[in-house]
Amino acid sequence: MNASGRPNQPNQGPLQQQPGNMQPPPGYQGPGAPWTPPTPPPPQRKPDPDRDPGNVTLFRTGNFFVHAIQPLKKTGALLRGDGSTTIIERIRWVSAEKQRLVAAQTRLLPQAETYTSSLLHEISIPTWIEMLVVLLVLCIPLAIQGVNMFNYPAYSIDEGNYMSNAWAILHGQIEPYTYLYDHPPLGWIQIAGWVQLTGGLASFSNAINSGRVFMLVLAGASSLLVYLITSRLSGSRSAALLATLIYALSPLSLLYRREILLDNIGMFWLLLALCMITTGKSKMPTFLFAAVSLGMAILTKEIFVFFVPATLYAVWLYATPFQRKFSLVTVIYVTLAVASAYVLMAMLKGELFPPGVLPGDKGPHPSLIAALLQKEQLPAVGGQFVDSWNNWTQLDRVLLITGTIAMFINILGGTVNRFQLLAALFVATYWAFLLLNNVVYPFYIVPLLPFLAINIVMALNTPLRWLTRKVGFDLGRALLLFMLIGILIPASLQAASPLLTKNTAEPQRQAMLWLRSNVPHDAVVITNSYMYSDLHEPGGMGVGNGKPFAHAHIYVNAAQDPAVYNTELKGDWQSINFLVVDSSMLDEIRASQQYALLNQALHHGIVRAQFGSSKDGTQIQIYQVIHQ
């Protein structure tokens, strides 16, 4: 035993290198030195992109990163921290060492600007302030539309048809007369739902007024959807605000959005579908709901089927490459499933094909296919594109021409910016429908108006975006766009002045009040469609506290519907007691042989009351038929 307590070992001399590069045993420090146990090596730590100075981050998202390791000469404690202090606070570095470590710890992100949305270049505004500003600005066009909307324009035949159909829905029928498949019934089903929600047809004095309030609500919702869509397509809130005001303040919009039109209802569903696609962050549920909304638009009015190609292109743009095919198939399938309810209804009623096509089907009945083919025939009066174009250009030539030019600009710009091509596609497909269709009524322009406004802004946004990049933020673009808004509002107010002052519906209301006070409720009254609901609904303007006019009929159905012509009137003009005719109705009865029965009743009638003036086309005459 030696002094260290270890057993004596024979002196073997210096340790020789063993064959095979054998190393000294762990803890050996030479002859005579005390033996110490070996220290285990520290565990290997996985690379951490936030701590390792040799790491260079190539790509980073919220839950994923790609990095590369650059081997560096480590300096022990210099790379370690205790969690409470930084390296710089604990150790005084010499400047050279400090620069070396800072350079090693720098993370390099490749071309971050390429993937940054243009929204990041805008002035940071809280969402609640943005929506508050948008709602306040929308109050301007909605106020213009709401003021005097019960007086101008005069109640139209289409408004009366849709309100009478809504009345029929509330009484368990599709239409008050034989359903001829002129349009899918979903449009007036929605109107009937609004009537039920607001307390009845007489909640706003009469049926037409109730429907116009519904149009005002849809106008506000559609304007907000235009803002959301444009902000996503252009990447600019100020550009979206300009598009919204161009659309909402157009004289065409202010006029036609007042009227009870299926186009206004269907346009809301189409804009809702596009909004869900552009703001849904490529999620499948949003594509599914967008397809349902598109199907609702088609079921409201069949002309919205022409927007399907552009909507599918929007799905292709906003879906990720991985889900693109599945998203397109889903949207197509769901849209067809919803829209096919119209065909299914006709099939279940046995009215899909014309009489005589199927074996055993020989009795006369309406047909969906026959109705669709009949729409391609030119109408006897109006319905030509040239007439409608003249009507549109008198109201708002600037929007039509500027929006069409912007469409071509966006088609060219679509080679670089696909969102411009998307906006142009909505306008191009609908213009093709209007130009190729045989029947084009003036209100057919309604679905085109929001997309004309979006195209104008998208065409302006390209040069303004270049200006934004030069300046560095969106202030320059915002100032220019707000200057255009400041010019637009006074011009629209001047163009919309007739909408705020004229009163062409008063003679129609006076005629209904006269009938309520002077005509027996069991009389056979022939009138236009805009009086039908108020003469049949208890509490309506034409009824008041009395009994409804159970034998009041629309003049078209009285002359052409066999259920009225043969059963109730028995083909005899003496079965008619009163006729309430306006200027257009009077001209049509005298010009067409289809109304021979009504024409005979007019020749045997005397004028009992007259309202309005023939100079402005508001004259309404009430004839009492003198029986022989």
C-alpha positions as CSV (number, residue, x, y, z in Angstrom):
1,M,0.0,0.0,0.0
2,N,1.3,3.5,-0.8
3,A,0.6,6.8,0.8
4,S,-2.5,7.4,-1.4
5,G,-4.1,4.2,-0.2
6,R,-3.8,2.4,-3.5
7,P,-2.1,-1.0,-3.8
8,N,1.4,-1.0,-5.0
9,Q,1.8,-1.7,-8.7
10,P,4.8,-3.0,-10.3
11,N,6.8,-0.4,-12.2
12,Q,6.0,-1.0,-15.9
13,G,7.6,2.2,-17.1
14,P,5.9,4.8,-19.3
15,L,2.5,3.8,-20.8
16,Q,3.1,2.7,-24.3
17,Q,0.7,3.2,-27.2
18,Q,-1.1,0.0,-27.7
19,P,-1.8,-1.4,-31.1
20,G,-4.9,-0.3,-32.8
21,N,-4.7,3.3,-31.5
22,M,-5.9,2.4,-28.0
23,Q,-6.5,5.4,-25.8
24,P,-5.6,5.7,-22.1
25,P,-8.3,4.6,-19.8
26,P,-10.7,7.3,-18.6
27,G,-9.4,9.1,-15.5
28,Y,-5.7,8.2,-16.1
29,Q,-3.4,11.3,-15.6
30,G,0.0,9.7,-15.7
31,P,2.1,7.5,-13.4
32,G,1.8,8.3,-9.7
33,A,-1.2,10.7,-10.2
34,P,-4.4,10.1,-8.2
35,W,-7.2,8.4,-10.2
36,T,-10.3,10.5,-10.8
37,P,-13.7,9.2,-12.2
38,P,-14.5,10.3,-15.8
39,T,-16.9,13.1,-16.4
40,P,-19.9,12.1,-18.6
41,P,-20.2,14.2,-21.8
42,P,-23.1,16.7,-21.8
43,P,-26.3,15.5,-23.6
44,Q,-26.7,16.5,-27.2
45,R,-29.5,19.2,-27.5
46,K,-31.6,19.5,-30.7
47,P,-31.1,22.6,-32.7
48,D,-33.3,25.5,-31.5
49,P,-33.9,28.2,-34.1
50,D,-34.3,30.8,-31.4
51,R,-31.2,30.0,-29.4
52,D,-28.5,28.4,-31.6
53,P,-26.3,31.1,-33.1
54,G,-25.4,28.9,-36.0
55,N,-29.0,28.5,-37.1
56,V,-30.2,30.4,-40.1
57,T,-34.0,30.3,-40.6
58,L,-35.1,29.8,-44.2
59,F,-38.9,29.8,-43.8
60,R,-41.2,30.4,-40.8
61,T,-44.9,30.2,-40.2
62,G,-46.9,30.1,-36.9
63,N,-46.2,26.4,-36.3
64,F,-43.5,25.4,-38.8
65,F,-40.0,26.5,-39.7
66,V,-37.1,25.3,-41.9
67,H,-33.6,26.1,-40.8
68,A,-30.0,25.2,-41.6
69,I,-27.1,24.7,-39.2
70,Q,-23.7,26.5,-39.7
71,P,-21.0,25.0,-37.5
72,L,-19.4,27.7,-35.4
73,K,-16.6,27.6,-32.9
74,K,-18.4,27.6,-29.6
75,T,-17.2,29.5,-26.6
76,G,-18.8,27.7,-23.8
77,A,-20.6,30.0,-21.4
78,L,-20.8,32.8,-23.9
79,L,-23.7,31.0,-25.6
80,R,-25.5,30.1,-22.5
81,G,-28.1,32.2,-20.5
82,D,-29.7,31.7,-17.2
83,G,-33.2,32.8,-18.5
84,S,-33.3,36.1,-16.6
85,T,-30.5,38.1,-18.2
86,T,-29.2,38.4,-21.7
87,I,-25.7,37.5,-22.8
88,I,-24.8,41.2,-23.3
89,E,-25.9,42.1,-19.7
90,R,-23.8,39.3,-18.1
91,I,-20.5,39.5,-20.0
92,R,-18.5,42.3,-21.4
93,W,-17.7,41.5,-24.9
94,V,-14.9,42.9,-26.9
95,S,-16.3,44.6,-30.0
96,A,-15.0,42.0,-32.4
97,E,-16.5,39.1,-30.4
98,K,-19.8,41.0,-30.0
99,Q,-20.1,41.6,-33.7
100,R,-19.3,38.0,-34.5
101,L,-22.1,36.7,-32.2
102,V,-24.7,39.2,-33.4
103,A,-24.0,38.3,-37.0
104,A,-24.2,34.6,-36.2
105,Q,-27.5,35.0,-34.4
106,T,-29.2,37.0,-37.1
107,R,-32.2,35.3,-38.8
108,L,-32.5,35.9,-42.5
109,L,-36.0,35.6,-44.0
110,P,-36.1,35.4,-47.8
111,Q,-38.1,38.1,-49.6
112,A,-40.7,38.7,-46.9
113,E,-42.2,41.6,-48.8
114,T,-43.3,39.2,-51.6
115,Y,-45.6,37.4,-49.3
116,T,-47.0,40.4,-47.5
117,S,-50.5,41.5,-48.4
118,S,-50.9,45.0,-49.6
119,L,-53.2,45.6,-46.6
120,L,-50.1,45.8,-44.5
121,H,-49.0,49.0,-46.3
122,E,-52.2,50.7,-45.2
123,I,-52.6,52.9,-42.2
124,S,-53.4,50.7,-39.2
125,I,-57.0,51.2,-38.2
126,P,-59.0,49.1,-35.7
127,T,-61.7,47.0,-37.2
128,W,-64.5,48.6,-35.1
129,I,-63.5,52.1,-36.3
130,E,-63.4,50.8,-39.9
131,M,-66.9,49.3,-39.7
132,L,-68.2,52.4,-38.0
133,V,-66.9,54.7,-40.8
134,V,-68.4,52.4,-43.4
135,L,-71.8,52.3,-41.8
136,L,-71.8,56.1,-41.4
137,V,-70.9,56.5,-45.1
138,L,-73.5,54.0,-46.1
139,C,-76.1,56.2,-44.4
140,I,-75.8,58.7,-47.2
141,P,-77.0,56.5,-50.1
142,L,-79.5,54.7,-47.9
143,A,-81.0,58.1,-46.8
144,I,-81.3,59.1,-50.5
145,Q,-83.0,55.9,-51.3
146,G,-85.3,56.0,-48.3
147,V,-86.5,59.6,-48.7
148,N,-89.7,59.7,-50.8
149,M,-89.5,56.1,-51.7
150,F,-93.2,55.5,-51.1
151,N,-94.0,58.3,-53.6
152,Y,-91.6,57.7,-56.5
153,P,-91.5,55.8,-58.7
154,A,-95.1,54.9,-59.3
155,Y,-96.2,51.4,-58.3
156,S,-95.3,49.1,-61.2
157,I,-96.9,45.9,-62.6
158,D,-93.9,43.8,-61.5
159,E,-94.1,45.1,-58.0
160,G,-97.8,44.3,-57.9
161,N,-97.2,40.8,-59.3
162,Y,-94.6,39.9,-56.6
163,M,-96.6,41.3,-53.8
164,S,-99.8,39.5,-54.9
165,N,-97.7,36.3,-55.2
166,A,-96.4,36.9,-51.6
167,W,-100.0,37.3,-50.5
168,A,-100.8,33.9,-52.2
169,I,-97.9,32.3,-50.3
170,L,-99.3,33.4,-47.0
171,H,-102.6,31.8,-48.0
172,G,-101.2,28.5,-49.1
173,Q,-100.8,29.0,-52.8
174,I,-97.8,29.7,-55.1
175,E,-99.7,32.4,-57.0
176,P,-103.2,33.8,-56.8
177,Y,-103.9,32.3,-60.2
178,T,-102.5,29.4,-62.2
179,Y,-98.7,29.2,-61.8
180,L,-97.2,29.6,-65.2
181,Y,-93.5,29.1,-64.3
182,D,-92.5,32.6,-65.2
183,H,-90.0,32.6,-62.3
184,P,-89.0,30.3,-59.5
185,P,-91.1,31.0,-56.4
186,L,-88.3,31.5,-53.9
187,G,-88.2,35.3,-54.5
188,W,-91.8,36.0,-53.4
189,I,-91.4,33.4,-50.6
190,Q,-88.8,35.6,-49.1
191,I,-91.0,38.6,-49.5
192,A,-93.8,36.7,-47.8
193,G,-91.4,35.9,-44.9
194,W,-90.6,39.6,-44.6
195,V,-94.3,40.5,-44.6
196,Q,-94.9,38.0,-41.8
197,L,-91.9,39.3,-39.9
198,T,-93.0,42.9,-40.0
199,G,-96.6,42.3,-39.0
200,G,-98.5,42.0,-42.3
201,L,-99.0,43.7,-45.7
202,A,-100.5,46.9,-44.1
203,S,-97.6,47.5,-41.7
204,F,-96.3,50.4,-43.9
205,S,-99.7,51.7,-45.1
206,N,-100.0,49.3,-48.1
207,A,-98.5,46.2,-49.6
208,I,-96.1,47.9,-52.1
209,N,-94.7,50.1,-49.3
210,S,-94.0,47.1,-47.2
211,G,-92.1,45.5,-50.1
212,R,-90.1,48.7,-50.7
213,V,-88.9,48.7,-47.1
214,F,-87.6,45.2,-47.7
215,M,-85.7,46.4,-50.7
216,L,-84.1,49.2,-48.6
217,V,-82.9,46.6,-46.1
218,L,-81.4,44.5,-48.9
219,A,-79.8,47.6,-50.5
220,G,-77.9,48.3,-47.2
221,A,-76.8,44.7,-46.9
222,S,-75.7,44.5,-50.6
223,S,-73.7,47.8,-50.3
224,L,-71.8,46.4,-47.2
225,L,-71.1,43.2,-49.1
226,V,-69.7,45.2,-52.0
227,Y,-67.3,46.9,-49.6
228,L,-66.1,43.6,-48.1
229,I,-65.6,42.0,-51.5
230,T,-63.7,45.0,-53.0
231,S,-61.5,45.3,-49.9
232,R,-60.4,41.7,-50.4
233,L,-59.9,42.0,-54.2
234,S,-58.1,45.4,-54.1
235,G,-56.4,45.2,-50.8
236,S,-57.4,48.8,-50.0
237,R,-60.1,50.0,-47.6
238,S,-60.3,53.4,-49.3
239,A,-60.8,51.8,-52.7
240,A,-63.5,49.5,-51.3
241,L,-65.3,52.6,-49.9
242,L,-65.2,54.3,-53.3
243,A,-66.6,51.2,-55.0
244,T,-69.4,51.0,-52.5
245,L,-70.4,54.7,-53.0
246,I,-70.1,54.4,-56.8
247,Y,-72.6,51.5,-56.7
248,A,-74.9,52.9,-54.1
249,L,-75.1,56.5,-55.4
250,S,-75.6,55.6,-59.0
251,P,-79.0,57.0,-60.3
252,L,-79.6,53.5,-61.7
253,S,-79.2,52.0,-58.3
254,L,-81.2,54.6,-56.5
255,L,-84.1,54.0,-58.9
256,Y,-84.2,50.3,-59.3
257,R,-83.2,49.4,-55.7
258,R,-86.4,51.1,-54.6
259,E,-88.6,48.9,-56.6
260,I,-89.7,45.4,-55.5
261,L,-87.6,43.3,-58.0
262,L,-86.4,39.7,-57.9
263,D,-83.1,41.1,-59.2
264,N,-82.5,42.9,-56.0
265,I,-83.1,39.8,-53.9
266,G,-81.0,37.6,-56.1
267,M,-78.2,40.1,-56.2
268,F,-77.9,40.0,-52.4
269,W,-77.5,36.2,-52.5
270,L,-74.9,36.4,-55.3
271,L,-72.8,39.1,-53.4
272,L,-73.1,37.0,-50.2
273,A,-71.7,34.0,-52.1
274,L,-68.8,36.0,-53.5
275,C,-68.1,37.6,-50.1
276,M,-67.9,34.2,-48.4
277,I,-65.5,32.9,-51.1
278,T,-63.2,36.0,-50.8
279,T,-63.2,36.3,-47.0
280,G,-63.4,32.6,-46.0
281,K,-59.7,31.9,-45.8
282,S,-60.0,28.9,-48.1
283,K,-62.1,26.9,-45.7
284,M,-64.4,24.2,-47.0
285,P,-67.5,25.2,-45.0
286,T,-67.3,28.7,-46.5
287,F,-67.2,27.2,-50.0
288,L,-70.2,25.1,-49.1
289,F,-72.3,28.0,-47.8
290,A,-71.3,30.1,-50.8
291,A,-72.7,27.3,-53.1
292,V,-75.9,27.4,-51.1
293,S,-76.1,31.2,-51.5
294,L,-75.5,30.9,-55.3
295,G,-78.2,28.3,-55.5
296,M,-80.6,30.6,-53.6
297,A,-79.8,33.4,-56.1
298,I,-80.7,31.1,-59.0
299,L,-83.9,30.0,-57.3
300,T,-84.8,33.7,-56.8
301,K,-84.4,34.5,-60.5
302,E,-83.0,32.2,-63.1
303,I,-80.8,34.8,-64.9
304,F,-78.2,34.5,-62.1
305,V,-77.1,31.2,-63.6
306,F,-75.0,33.3,-65.9
307,F,-72.8,34.2,-63.0
308,V,-71.8,30.6,-62.2
309,P,-68.6,30.5,-64.4
310,A,-67.2,33.7,-62.7
311,T,-68.1,32.3,-59.3
312,L,-66.3,29.0,-60.0
313,Y,-63.3,31.0,-61.1
314,A,-63.4,32.8,-57.7
315,V,-63.4,29.4,-56.0
316,W,-60.4,28.3,-58.1
317,L,-58.5,31.4,-57.1
318,Y,-59.2,31.3,-53.4
319,A,-58.9,27.5,-52.8
320,T,-55.5,26.1,-52.0
321,P,-53.9,23.9,-54.7
322,F,-54.4,20.8,-52.5
323,Q,-58.2,21.4,-52.1
324,R,-58.9,23.1,-55.5
325,K,-60.5,20.2,-57.3
326,F,-62.5,19.1,-54.3
327,S,-63.7,22.6,-53.7
328,L,-64.9,23.1,-57.3
329,V,-66.7,19.7,-57.3
330,T,-68.4,20.6,-54.0
331,V,-69.6,24.0,-55.2
332,I,-70.9,22.7,-58.5
333,Y,-72.7,19.8,-56.8
334,V,-74.3,21.9,-54.1
335,T,-75.3,24.7,-56.4
336,L,-77.0,22.2,-58.8
337,A,-78.7,20.4,-55.8
338,V,-80.2,23.7,-54.6
339,A,-81.2,25.0,-58.0
340,S,-82.7,21.7,-59.1
341,A,-85.5,22.2,-56.6
342,Y,-87.2,24.2,-59.2
343,V,-87.1,21.3,-61.7
344,L,-88.1,18.9,-59.0
345,M,-91.2,20.9,-58.1
346,A,-92.3,20.9,-61.7
347,M,-91.7,17.2,-62.0
348,L,-93.7,16.4,-58.9
349,K,-96.6,18.4,-60.2
350,G,-96.4,16.7,-63.6
351,E,-95.7,20.0,-65.3
352,L,-92.1,19.6,-66.5
353,F,-93.0,18.8,-70.1
354,P,-95.6,20.4,-72.3
355,P,-98.9,18.5,-72.8
356,G,-98.7,15.5,-75.2
357,V,-95.0,14.8,-74.7
358,L,-95.4,12.0,-72.2
359,P,-97.8,9.1,-72.8
360,G,-101.2,9.8,-71.3
361,D,-100.5,13.4,-70.7
362,K,-103.1,15.1,-73.0
363,G,-104.9,17.6,-70.8
364,P,-103.9,21.3,-70.9
365,H,-101.6,22.4,-68.2
366,P,-98.6,24.8,-67.7
367,S,-95.1,23.5,-68.3
368,L,-91.7,24.6,-67.1
369,I,-89.9,23.8,-70.4
370,A,-92.6,25.5,-72.4
371,A,-92.3,28.6,-70.2
372,L,-88.5,28.7,-70.7
373,L,-88.9,28.4,-74.5
374,Q,-91.6,31.1,-74.5
375,K,-89.2,33.6,-72.8
376,E,-87.0,33.5,-75.8
377,Q,-89.7,35.0,-78.0
378,L,-89.8,38.8,-78.5
379,P,-92.5,40.5,-76.5
380,A,-95.2,42.5,-78.2
381,V,-94.2,45.7,-76.4
382,G,-90.8,46.6,-75.0
383,G,-88.1,44.2,-73.9
384,Q,-85.6,45.1,-76.7
385,F,-82.0,45.8,-75.8
386,V,-81.9,49.1,-77.7
387,D,-84.8,50.5,-75.7
388,S,-83.3,49.4,-72.4
389,W,-79.9,50.9,-73.4
390,N,-81.5,54.2,-74.1
391,N,-83.2,54.1,-70.7
392,W,-80.0,53.3,-68.9
393,T,-77.9,55.9,-70.6
394,Q,-80.4,58.6,-69.8
395,L,-80.0,57.8,-66.1
396,D,-76.3,57.0,-65.7
397,R,-74.2,57.1,-68.9
398,V,-71.0,57.6,-67.0
399,L,-71.2,54.4,-64.9
400,L,-72.0,52.2,-68.0
401,I,-69.3,53.5,-70.2
402,T,-66.6,53.8,-67.5
403,G,-67.4,50.4,-66.1
404,T,-67.2,48.8,-69.5
405,I,-63.9,50.4,-70.3
406,A,-62.6,49.3,-66.9
407,M,-63.7,45.8,-67.7
408,F,-61.3,45.7,-70.7
409,I,-58.5,47.2,-68.6
410,N,-58.9,44.5,-66.0
411,I,-58.9,41.8,-68.6
412,L,-55.5,43.0,-69.8
413,G,-54.3,43.5,-66.2
414,G,-55.5,40.0,-65.4
415,T,-52.4,38.6,-66.9
416,V,-50.6,40.0,-63.9
417,N,-53.3,40.3,-61.2
418,R,-55.9,37.5,-61.3
419,F,-58.2,39.5,-59.1
420,Q,-58.6,42.0,-61.9
421,L,-59.5,39.2,-64.2
422,L,-62.1,37.9,-61.7
423,A,-63.8,41.3,-61.5
424,A,-63.9,41.6,-65.3
425,L,-65.3,38.1,-65.7
426,F,-68.5,39.0,-63.8
427,V,-69.2,41.9,-66.0
428,A,-68.2,40.2,-69.3
429,T,-70.4,37.2,-68.8
430,Y,-73.5,39.3,-67.9
431,W,-72.9,41.7,-70.8
432,A,-72.8,38.7,-73.1
433,F,-76.2,37.6,-71.7
434,L,-77.7,41.0,-72.2
435,L,-76.4,41.3,-75.8
436,L,-77.4,37.8,-76.9
437,N,-80.8,37.6,-75.1
438,N,-83.9,38.4,-77.0
439,V,-85.7,40.0,-74.1
440,V,-84.0,42.7,-72.0
441,Y,-86.1,44.8,-69.8
442,P,-84.7,47.9,-68.2
443,F,-84.4,46.4,-64.7
444,Y,-82.2,43.6,-66.1
445,I,-79.3,46.0,-65.4
446,V,-79.6,45.6,-61.6
447,P,-77.2,42.6,-61.2
448,L,-74.5,44.3,-63.3
449,L,-74.3,47.6,-61.3
450,P,-72.2,46.4,-58.3
451,F,-69.7,44.7,-60.6
452,L,-69.3,47.8,-62.8
453,A,-68.4,49.8,-59.7
454,I,-65.9,47.1,-58.6
455,N,-64.3,47.1,-62.0
456,I,-63.8,50.8,-62.0
457,V,-62.1,50.7,-58.7
458,M,-59.9,47.7,-59.6
459,A,-58.8,49.5,-62.8
460,L,-57.9,52.7,-60.7
461,N,-56.2,50.7,-58.0
462,T,-53.4,49.5,-60.3
463,P,-51.7,52.9,-60.8
464,L,-52.6,54.0,-57.3
465,R,-50.9,50.9,-55.9
466,W,-47.7,51.8,-57.7
467,L,-48.0,55.3,-56.1
468,T,-48.5,53.7,-52.7
469,R,-45.3,51.7,-53.1
470,K,-43.4,54.8,-54.0
471,V,-44.7,56.7,-51.0
472,G,-44.5,53.8,-48.6
473,F,-48.0,53.9,-47.2
474,D,-51.6,54.2,-48.3
475,L,-52.1,57.9,-47.4
476,G,-51.6,59.1,-51.0
477,R,-54.0,56.6,-52.4
478,A,-56.6,57.3,-49.7
479,L,-56.4,61.0,-50.3
480,L,-57.0,60.6,-54.1
481,L,-59.9,58.2,-53.6
482,F,-61.5,60.4,-51.0
483,M,-61.3,63.3,-53.5
484,L,-63.2,61.2,-56.0
485,I,-65.8,60.4,-53.3
486,G,-66.2,64.1,-52.5
487,I,-66.9,64.7,-56.2
488,L,-69.2,61.8,-56.5
489,I,-71.6,62.6,-53.7
490,P,-72.8,66.1,-54.9
491,A,-73.1,64.8,-58.5
492,S,-75.3,61.9,-57.4
493,L,-77.4,64.2,-55.3
494,Q,-78.1,66.4,-58.3
495,A,-78.9,63.4,-60.5
496,A,-81.2,61.9,-57.9
497,S,-83.2,65.1,-57.2
498,P,-86.4,63.8,-59.0
499,L,-86.4,60.8,-56.7
500,L,-86.6,63.2,-53.7
501,T,-89.3,65.4,-54.9
502,K,-91.7,63.7,-57.3
503,N,-94.9,62.0,-56.2
504,T,-96.3,59.7,-58.9
505,A,-97.8,57.0,-56.6
506,E,-100.4,59.3,-55.0
507,P,-103.1,58.8,-57.7
508,Q,-102.8,55.0,-57.2
509,R,-103.4,55.3,-53.5
510,Q,-106.3,57.7,-54.0
511,A,-107.9,55.2,-56.4
512,M,-107.7,52.4,-53.7
513,L,-109.3,54.7,-51.1
514,W,-112.1,55.6,-53.5
515,L,-112.9,51.9,-54.1
516,R,-113.0,51.3,-50.3
517,S,-115.6,54.1,-49.8
518,N,-117.7,53.8,-53.0
519,V,-117.8,50.2,-54.4
520,P,-119.7,47.3,-52.9
521,H,-117.3,44.6,-51.6
522,D,-119.1,41.9,-53.6
523,A,-118.6,43.7,-56.9
524,V,-116.4,42.3,-59.7
525,V,-113.6,44.7,-60.1
526,I,-110.9,44.5,-62.8
527,T,-107.7,46.3,-61.8
528,N,-103.9,46.3,-62.2
529,S,-101.7,44.0,-60.1
530,Y,-100.4,46.7,-57.7
531,M,-103.9,46.9,-56.2
532,Y,-104.6,43.2,-55.8
533,S,-103.1,42.6,-52.4
534,D,-104.6,45.7,-50.8
535,L,-108.1,44.7,-52.1
536,H,-107.9,41.2,-50.8
537,E,-106.1,41.5,-47.5
538,P,-108.1,42.5,-44.4
539,G,-106.8,45.9,-43.3
540,G,-105.3,46.7,-46.7
541,M,-105.5,50.2,-48.1
542,G,-108.4,49.2,-50.4
543,V,-110.3,47.4,-47.6
544,G,-109.7,49.2,-44.4
545,N,-112.0,47.9,-41.7
546,G,-114.5,46.5,-44.2
547,K,-114.6,43.2,-46.0
548,P,-112.1,42.3,-48.7
549,F,-113.0,42.4,-52.4
550,A,-113.3,38.7,-53.1
551,H,-114.0,39.3,-56.8
552,A,-111.2,41.7,-57.6
553,H,-109.0,40.4,-60.4
554,I,-105.9,41.4,-62.3
555,Y,-106.8,42.4,-65.8
556,V,-104.3,40.0,-67.5
557,N,-105.7,37.0,-65.7
558,A,-109.3,38.1,-66.2
559,A,-108.7,38.1,-69.9
560,Q,-106.4,35.1,-70.3
561,D,-106.8,32.7,-67.4
562,P,-109.6,30.2,-68.2
563,A,-110.4,29.8,-64.5
564,V,-111.4,33.4,-64.3
565,Y,-112.6,34.1,-67.9
566,N,-114.8,31.0,-68.3
567,T,-115.8,30.2,-64.7
568,E,-116.4,33.6,-63.0
569,L,-116.9,36.0,-65.9
570,K,-118.5,33.3,-68.1
571,G,-117.1,35.1,-71.1
572,D,-119.6,37.9,-70.7
573,W,-118.5,41.6,-70.3
574,Q,-121.7,42.2,-68.3
575,S,-120.3,40.1,-65.4
576,I,-117.8,43.0,-64.8
577,N,-119.0,45.9,-62.5
578,F,-115.9,48.2,-62.3
579,L,-112.6,48.7,-64.1
580,V,-109.7,50.6,-62.6
581,V,-107.3,51.5,-65.5
582,D,-104.1,53.5,-65.8
583,S,-102.6,54.9,-69.0
584,S,-100.5,51.8,-70.0
585,M,-103.3,49.4,-69.1
586,L,-105.8,51.4,-71.1
587,D,-103.5,51.4,-74.2
588,E,-102.9,47.7,-73.9
589,I,-106.6,46.8,-73.6
590,R,-107.5,48.9,-76.7
591,A,-104.6,47.6,-78.8
592,S,-104.6,43.8,-78.2
593,Q,-107.3,41.4,-79.3
594,Q,-106.6,39.3,-76.2
595,Y,-108.4,41.9,-74.1
596,A,-111.6,42.0,-76.3
597,L,-113.8,41.2,-73.3
598,L,-112.4,44.0,-71.2
599,N,-112.5,46.4,-74.2
600,Q,-116.3,45.7,-74.5
601,A,-116.8,46.5,-70.9
602,L,-114.9,49.8,-71.3
603,H,-117.2,50.8,-74.2
604,H,-120.2,50.2,-72.0
605,G,-118.7,52.0,-69.0
606,I,-118.7,55.6,-67.7
607,V,-116.0,57.3,-65.7
608,R,-116.9,57.6,-62.1
609,A,-113.6,59.0,-60.7
610,Q,-110.3,60.2,-62.1
611,F,-107.0,60.8,-60.4
612,G,-103.6,62.1,-61.6
613,S,-102.8,63.7,-65.0
614,S,-102.4,62.3,-68.4
615,K,-99.4,64.6,-69.1
616,D,-97.0,62.8,-66.7
617,G,-98.6,59.3,-67.2
618,T,-100.1,59.1,-63.7
619,Q,-103.7,59.3,-64.7
620,I,-106.0,56.6,-63.2
621,Q,-109.7,56.3,-64.2
622,I,-112.4,54.2,-62.6
623,Y,-115.1,53.0,-64.9
624,Q,-118.5,51.7,-63.9
625,V,-119.9,49.2,-66.4
626,I,-123.5,49.9,-67.4
627,H,-125.3,46.6,-67.9
628,Q,-127.9,46.3,-70.6
